[in-house]
Amino acid sequence: MVTFRMMKVFLITVTTEYKPIKKLTFKLQHLNVSYLADRSMKKILCILILIFFCRARSLAQQNQVLTKIRGLVVNDHKEQVNYATVTLLHLPDSSIVKGSLSNGFGLYTFENLKPGDYIVKVNNPGYQMALSNPFKIDESLHSILLPNIVLQPNNHVLKVVEIKGSKPLIDYRSGMVIVNVENSVLAAGNSAFDILQRAPGVSVDKDNNISLQGGQGVSIMIDDKLTYLSAEQLISLLRSTDGSTVKSIEIITSPSAKYDAAGNTGIINIRLKHITLEGSNGSISFGLAKAAKFYDNASLSLNHKAGKVNLFGTFNYDDPITVDNIAVDRIISNSAGLNHFNGQTLQQANTTNTNYRLGADYETSAKNVLGLIVSGFNNTESQLTDTRTQIQQTETTIDSLVTSNSNAKYRYKNWGINLDDKLTIDTTGQELSADIDYVDYNTSRFTKYDNSFFLADGSEQHPEQLLTNSFPSRVKVRVGKVDYVKPLNKNEKLEAGFKYSDVKTDNDLQAQIFNNGGFINDTTQSNHFIYKEKITAAYVSLYKQMATTSLQLSLRSEYTQSSGNLIGRSIINRHYLDFFPNAYLSQTLDDKNEISLSYSRRIDRPAYDELNPFVYFLDPYTFRKGNAFLNPQYTNKFNLSYTYNKTINVSLGYSHTSNVITSIVVNEGNKSVAEDRNFSAYDNYRINLDVPYQITKWWSGNVDINGFYKKYRADSLNGNNIGTTKFAYQVKAYETFIWNGIKGELSGAYYSNTLRGVDQIRQYYFIDAGVSKSFDNKKLNLKLSLSDILKSNTLFVSTHLISNFSYFDRSDSRIARITATYNFGNSKNKSREHISGANEENERAGGS
């Protein structure tokens, strides 16, 4: 474009050239002077007209408003979508004005726009076409930041197999596996805990410790927030969360330094459903289940969106009845020879679970969103346990018999509040978010034990023993964190943040024994344990996107201060500073081949209940207690992954854990005590294969295979050097069928013999099935499902190194369910989604 300054220079040049031409016309007498002069004047006139036109155009452009717009493209998981095709359309004729691509961070920009009405269209392979809301540019606007454009998965995504608009059950993405629970038949009537057990690579042991890809030490998050609960408390929360409220489960095996360093095998993030439709809408669900006995469940979800305010809430209720048949066999060697303890236990638990979540989002401006969430649960459990233990010196002759009956009453009460604020600083994608959390968890447990001792002939061996345990426990959590995002240029982004957490647990066990007609305090079994922990953390991450290469480098530091006070007995104080590097490299070889390499260092601190030296016993000869002297474990983890055609994924992994925390059973006289100890090291070699497939138009599936080679080493365990090794594997398959509007799912899993420390775990398997049908324009959905069809999901654990011990548990796992869900309210006009500023809190409160 020719500017006025250029025209001015050009005019000066022309006027200087005019004089020689004039002189020349007067010197050449044989030429027609008047003709030449007239011709020169015409040239000058044309030049002046051209100069005037260019000057007028330049002034017009200076007076015209030229506006710049920017926005962000994200997917349904609120992840940035890179290099999507973005088109600016003029309204009302939808004519194309300009086209562009989102950059390496999902940002797009259009500049020099005239006043008028516009709309933005986004296309990207694997996603449905998306449109922004119409917007107007007028003379008062010079820069506009548009709301995020959210892309929904396409009906025919090449990355996974999808049929007729339904998401696949398993969705593989780089560094993450997503289980799409929403609309899954297997979610019918199940809790979040039931669904989690069936996720790829996930297993739960007899102590409710959750393992991922063959290793313990996984952090559990709900909507990007870690829960600060013990293993028992976490399982209680997951059991009270209705599966119909779960949208998806994300398995993150290589989390960046933005996440807490806890969780040596990775992070499992449970995403709940969030309705984002304008107006009022919701759903109600009711289910009936039959195992050994009937029980029911219900859930309610409500949402109201009006302008800048979005109100939402969920409520879940269920009252499961579970029955377990447990066998515990022990052989103890002493000076008198061998004593065999063969115990049979029947345990029935009647539980009532209520879970709620209330929240509000308010858009204070186009660049700022405030969020408030209040959540909690109130669960009660009545547990009756009947145990008969035969004591014998030979395998055929019974010497004595002990019967132990217990009646336990539990109450778990939790509530928490989260306040978050997210500010979009400018149009480059610079963001600042802050979170404040407070969690208060109360547990009250009262158990009454009645122990009777008999000889082989049925006569009384010892007087009856009556015991009671009263165990109130409270956990308080306070957390504050700030995260900052700064795009450095088109292909580079910097993230940094700070976090402070303050946790206090107070456990007061009061044991009593019946003596002389009344209960008196038993000081040998009572204890009061207070644990305090403060963690100060900071991180920085750098992301760089090149043509075919993605690189992420990050570093996190955490300073831990802890104090364990066993009142009147001992105090253990600790403080330590650790650094946790993380690196991730992804290389696209061509359209169908991609490889990635990652490294991370992580930590797992002892669970709060693992540190508490509280003693819990099943019978007078079988106990479990905590260990206040446990140290944190550290893991260095490497992973190499290859993806073909965005569907088939193969990965190789190796991890080395020092001071690995492992549960063992030791003998103390005639008693067997289970507790956690620090082993010297644990090495895990892993291979994984994940393959989605489609057999016919109506039949698709996914198979997930994991193989492990495990190696434990304890240099000094009860005076012994111990080393154990084992190769193990897991296979999980999911099949989906759609025929004439009826959807069916069949899933199964097989776990081979495996190893955990000195414990050998026998193989087990299960098969689940379900079918669903929608009515009334998909507002009403009916689901039928059957879990563990063959009733094969049993647990058998044995050890013969430190002690000779075996544990068998057959739970009431075959469950038939029928569930009805009805959606009501507005379901057409979708509102703008925003990315929550509240991310990942540290769930370290438990041995998961």
Buried (B, 14 or more C-beta within 10 A) or exposed (E): EBEBEEBEEBBEEBEEEBEEBEEEBEEEEEEEBEEBBEEBEEEBEEBEEBBEEBBEEBEEEEEEEEBBBBBBBBBBBBEBBBEBBBBBBBEEEEEEEBEBEBBBBBBBBBEEBEBEEBBBBBEBEBBBEBEBEEBEBEEEBEEBBBBBBBBEBBEEBEBBBBBEEBBBBBBBBBBBBBBBBBBBBBBBBBBBBBBBBBBBBBBBBBBBBBBBBBBBBBBBBBBBBBBBBBBBBBBBBBBBBBBBBBBBBBBBBBBBBBBBBBBBBBBBBBBBBBBBBBBBBBBBBBBBBEBEEEBBBBBBBBBBBEEBEBBBBBBBBBBBBBBBBBBBBBBBEEEEEEBBBBBBBEBBBBBBBBBBBBBBBBBEEEBBBBBBBBBBBBBBBBBEBEBBBBBBEEEEEBBBBBBBBBBBEBBBBBBBBBBBBBBBBEBBBBBBBBBBBBBBBBBBBBBBBBBBBBEBEEEEBEEEBBBBBBBBBBBBBBBBBBBBBBBEEEBBBBBBBBBBBBBBBBBBBBBBBBEEEEBEEBEEBBBBBBBBBBBBBBBBBBBBBEEEEBBBBBBBBBBBBBBBBBEEEEEBEEEEEBEBEBBBBBBBEEEEEBBBBBBBBBBBBBBBBBBBBBBBBBBBBBBBBBBBEBBBBBBBBBBEBBBEEBBBBBBEBBBBBBBBBBBBBBBEEEBBBBBBBBBBBBBBBBBBBBBBEBEEEBBBBBBBBBBBBBBBBBEEBEEEEBEBEBEBBBBBBBBBBBEEEEBBBBBBBBBBBBBBBBBBBBEBBBBBBBBBBBEEEEBBBBBBBBBBBEBBBBBBBBBEBBBBBBBBBBBBBBBBBBBBBBBEBBBEEBBBBBBBBBBBBBBBBBBB
